[in-house]
């Protein structure tokens, strides 16, 4: 199987989009956990458990975003190579 090498610009794009989405997603997850914790008047331990429960799906989503970004960059590089 032939592997396509990504240029540095594509790697920078993948890192940038993944970082942007991750920061926004984790901020929203943290705000959600904080709001629910305050609404239910949870103690510190329960708040941390809630943050972990909300954070794990966020990590999965960030992984999916990274995978989609990589696939997108690979498709662009491969289509550019076919056209050249």
Backbone bond lengths (Angstrom), bond angles and torsions (degrees), N, CA, C in turn:
res aa  C-N    CA-C-N  psi(-1)  N-CA   C-N-CA  omega(-1)  CA-C   N-CA-C  phi
1 X - - - 1.445 - - 1.522 108.76 -
2 X 1.307 116.58 131.30 1.453 122.04 -178.32 1.525 110.20 -84.37
3 X 1.318 116.36 128.33 1.459 120.74 179.02 1.521 109.60 -98.16
4 X 1.309 116.02 136.31 1.453 121.53 177.78 1.522 108.95 -93.85
5 X 1.317 116.03 131.11 1.464 120.32 177.63 1.520 109.15 -88.00
6 X 1.309 115.36 135.90 1.456 120.12 179.06 1.523 109.69 -91.02
7 X 1.323 117.70 136.96 1.457 119.15 174.93 1.525 111.11 -70.09
8 X 1.324 115.83 164.75 1.471 120.92 -176.98 1.520 110.64 -61.13
9 X 1.321 117.54 -37.26 1.468 120.21 178.64 1.513 112.59 -61.42
10 X 1.320 116.58 -38.16 1.463 119.98 177.93 1.523 111.25 -68.08
11 X 1.323 116.13 -39.95 1.471 119.36 177.60 1.525 110.86 -63.77
12 X 1.333 115.88 -39.41 1.461 119.92 177.17 1.529 110.49 -64.17
13 X 1.329 117.37 -39.57 1.460 121.17 177.77 1.520 112.21 -63.98
14 X 1.332 115.99 -42.56 1.467 120.23 178.20 1.517 110.34 -61.81
15 X 1.327 116.29 -46.56 1.466 120.55 179.37 1.521 111.36 -63.10
16 X 1.319 117.07 -40.40 1.465 120.86 -178.27 1.520 112.01 -65.70
17 X 1.327 116.70 -48.84 1.464 119.21 -177.66 1.528 111.01 -67.26
18 X 1.312 116.69 -37.25 1.462 119.42 179.08 1.525 110.89 -66.94
19 X 1.324 116.73 -40.97 1.463 120.41 178.81 1.524 110.79 -65.49
20 X 1.319 117.19 -43.37 1.459 120.90 -179.78 1.522 111.37 -60.21
21 X 1.314 116.38 -49.80 1.467 119.99 -178.87 1.527 110.61 -66.91
22 X 1.338 117.25 -38.90 1.468 120.13 -179.16 1.527 111.51 -63.16
23 X 1.319 117.05 -44.00 1.468 119.81 -179.58 1.522 110.54 -63.37
24 X 1.315 117.10 -44.68 1.462 119.95 179.48 1.523 111.70 -65.13
25 X 1.322 116.52 -40.98 1.459 120.66 -178.47 1.525 111.32 -67.76
26 X 1.333 117.13 -43.60 1.459 119.70 179.67 1.527 111.76 -69.72
27 X 1.324 117.49 -32.46 1.466 119.60 175.85 1.528 110.22 -65.81
28 X 1.323 116.47 -42.45 1.465 119.75 178.65 1.528 111.31 -66.74
29 X 1.334 116.92 -40.39 1.467 120.28 178.61 1.528 110.62 -65.09
30 X 1.317 116.30 -42.12 1.466 119.79 178.16 1.517 112.07 -64.83
31 X 1.324 117.01 -41.21 1.462 120.54 177.85 1.528 111.03 -64.95
32 X 1.320 116.07 -38.70 1.458 120.27 177.95 1.535 110.87 -64.04
33 X 1.328 115.75 -46.87 1.470 119.64 179.61 1.523 110.76 -63.40
34 X 1.329 116.61 -40.76 1.465 120.65 179.60 1.530 110.75 -64.16
35 X 1.344 116.64 -43.13 1.458 120.25 -178.02 1.530 111.58 -67.11
36 X 1.323 116.73 -44.04 1.469 119.78 179.65 1.524 110.24 -66.70
37 X 1.335 116.27 -38.77 1.456 120.32 178.52 1.529 111.17 -62.27
38 X 1.325 116.18 -42.81 1.457 119.80 178.46 1.520 112.35 -69.79
39 X 1.320 116.14 -38.50 1.462 120.45 -179.13 1.525 111.34 -64.96
40 X 1.339 116.02 -40.19 1.459 120.29 -178.80 1.519 112.85 -91.42
41 X 1.342 117.23 -0.59 1.460 123.74 179.64 1.537 111.35 54.05
42 X 1.335 114.59 52.47 1.462 120.98 -179.03 1.523 110.58 -80.54
43 X 1.329 115.77 151.80 1.462 119.48 175.53 1.530 109.06 -78.73
44 X 1.326 116.94 178.73 1.467 121.22 -174.59 1.521 112.54 -61.58
45 X 1.320 117.20 -44.48 1.460 120.50 -177.98 1.526 111.10 -62.77
46 X 1.307 116.76 -45.17 1.458 120.47 179.11 1.529 110.87 -65.58
47 X 1.329 116.93 -34.60 1.467 120.09 177.69 1.520 111.03 -65.28
48 X 1.328 116.96 -41.20 1.463 120.57 178.01 1.532 111.24 -65.73
49 X 1.315 116.54 -40.11 1.466 120.25 177.86 1.524 110.31 -63.55
50 X 1.323 116.83 -42.13 1.460 121.00 177.13 1.529 111.17 -63.13
51 X 1.325 116.79 -39.84 1.467 120.51 178.82 1.532 110.87 -63.96
52 X 1.315 117.26 -38.35 1.464 120.39 177.48 1.522 110.42 -68.20
53 X 1.322 116.54 -41.13 1.468 120.22 179.30 1.527 110.63 -62.28
54 X 1.311 117.32 -38.37 1.465 120.92 178.40 1.527 110.93 -78.59
55 X 1.327 117.30 -30.93 1.463 121.32 -175.10 1.516 114.45 -75.01
56 X 1.308 118.29 -32.99 1.468 120.75 -177.24 1.534 111.89 -63.65
57 X 1.331 119.72 -47.45 1.468 117.67 175.12 1.534 112.72 -62.60
58 X 1.326 116.57 -29.68 1.464 119.82 176.85 1.522 110.67 -64.82
59 X 1.316 117.19 -40.39 1.467 120.43 176.84 1.526 110.96 -62.86
60 X 1.313 116.60 -40.43 1.465 120.36 178.52 1.523 110.01 -62.86
61 X 1.320 117.08 -42.72 1.454 120.67 179.31 1.528 112.42 -65.47
62 X 1.316 117.19 -37.87 1.469 120.17 176.84 1.523 109.92 -64.66
63 X 1.320 118.02 -39.10 1.462 121.12 175.89 1.518 111.54 -62.20
64 X 1.332 115.96 -39.49 1.467 119.44 178.47 1.524 111.03 -67.24
65 X 1.324 117.28 -40.07 1.462 120.90 177.04 1.522 110.49 -61.74
66 X 1.329 117.29 -43.29 1.463 120.89 179.10 1.521 110.54 -62.67
67 X 1.322 116.73 -42.90 1.463 120.30 179.80 1.533 111.20 -63.93
68 X 1.342 116.86 -41.57 1.458 120.24 178.11 1.526 111.70 -66.06
69 X 1.322 117.21 -37.30 1.463 120.63 177.94 1.526 110.53 -65.31
70 X 1.323 116.93 -41.76 1.465 120.50 178.61 1.518 110.62 -64.21
71 X 1.332 117.17 -44.81 1.464 120.33 179.29 1.520 111.06 -62.27
72 X 1.320 117.23 -39.00 1.456 121.03 179.55 1.522 111.36 -65.35
73 X 1.327 116.88 -45.33 1.467 120.44 179.23 1.528 110.89 -65.39
74 X 1.321 117.47 -39.90 1.460 120.04 177.75 1.526 111.55 -63.21
75 X 1.332 116.69 -40.67 1.465 119.90 179.07 1.524 110.74 -64.44
76 X 1.329 117.42 -39.07 1.465 119.94 178.95 1.520 111.39 -66.66
77 X 1.332 117.33 -42.00 1.461 120.64 179.52 1.531 110.86 -66.11
78 X 1.333 116.66 -41.35 1.455 119.98 -179.90 1.530 111.55 -67.08
79 X 1.324 117.75 -38.69 1.463 119.71 178.26 1.531 110.38 -69.19
80 X 1.316 117.59 -34.16 1.472 120.13 176.90 1.529 110.26 -68.53
81 X 1.320 117.31 -36.80 1.473 120.47 178.86 1.529 111.52 -68.93
82 X 1.337 116.63 -35.34 1.461 119.73 178.82 1.529 110.80 -69.50
83 X 1.326 116.30 -34.30 1.456 119.98 -178.19 1.513 113.14 -76.71
84 X 1.330 117.86 -19.79 1.474 121.10 -176.85 1.499 112.82 -82.82
